[in-house]
Amino acid sequence: MKQGHNKRERKETKQVRAGNLLIGGDAPVSVQSMTNIPLEDVKGTIEQIKQLERKGAELVRLAVRKEENVSHLKKIISAVNVPLCADIHFNHRIAVESIKAGINKVRINPGNIGSPERVKEVVRAANDNGIPVRIGVNGGSIDKKKYSNVTPENLVESAIEHVQILEDNNFNDIVVSIKSSDVFMNIAANRLFSDKRDYPLHIGLTEAGFGTSCIIDSSVTIGHLLMQGLGDTIRVSMTGDPVEEITIGKKILESVGERFPAVKIISCPTCGRTDPELNILKIARDLESAVCSEFEQILIEKNHMLTLAVMGCEVNGPGEASEADFGLAGARHGEMLLFAKGEKSARVKSDEAVFALIKEIRKYVSTQLCK
Ligand code: SF4
């Protein structure tokens, strides 16, 4: 199956560049995360950034809390390839020094960086070094003196107020994030902001929790916005290992057709019709892992997706299995039917099914993709 079969309409935003990563405009939606190790632990931070990069992170953010951290930052920048964003609050000098150290993007909140003169210094440094600035407004840190309660309108007004400070300094390489831990508030605020400005949007829930609820709330929020054409870079905020954030973020992008996996497994939940001798979950997992280890690289190179169905019985199984590129459908007595490109090709014992299907896929890849 070819890429791009269900591409969504996307709002055209201004494009900015962070290192080798383009954000906004016609650039693909990127996935990012943030380290959760103090910068003083240079070795650990470098290792975590590399893990994130291996998993597919396209930008990694780091909290730079103290001026002394800039020396750590320099070592980290020289040791990794993925673009880095420095997250800075309260002290404009840290932002300026991080920019001079070679950071690819800064995230600030102009409201807490100090006087207009200080904001101007950060903007001048960003301009001189050609890096974008992300304005991040969060429900939890909105100015309580100014805004008595957190509403989408107040979040957007606060964001616009901050954006205006940069615009007043003739700076437009801006990325905006407006986050709340509430799904509805988050979606409404991003839609409202998008009606007012064309800057690229960094989207995601903030303080989204952990585990299943975080995955579902983040997927609903990010997925909903993406399907409405909003969002240029995403971050799933999850308590725990940031590497997980990348795995989930990439899956969300696949769900909305923004990316496509090399291998897509279609499997049924099984029911009382499944022959008790068949372990459909194990077969589906074994098939995915065998196909990925042998063919994933070539599928990525050829920009090709394989759909593989693993179905529990002969009622719905043959239909789905023949719709997919390759498939297995449970039969009786621990046997399975094999399907290749819509045709039933064999009936085998279940413990031979994965091996037999791999042989069919190998034939297809060598004759059709590698000719
Ligand atoms: S494909 Fe068959 S085994 Fe699977 S859920 Fe449907 S009816 Fe049940």
Residues whose N, C-alpha, C, O or C-beta is under 5 A from the ligand:
A	BS01	SF4	C268 P269 T270 C271 R273 T274 M311 G312 C313 V315 N316 G317
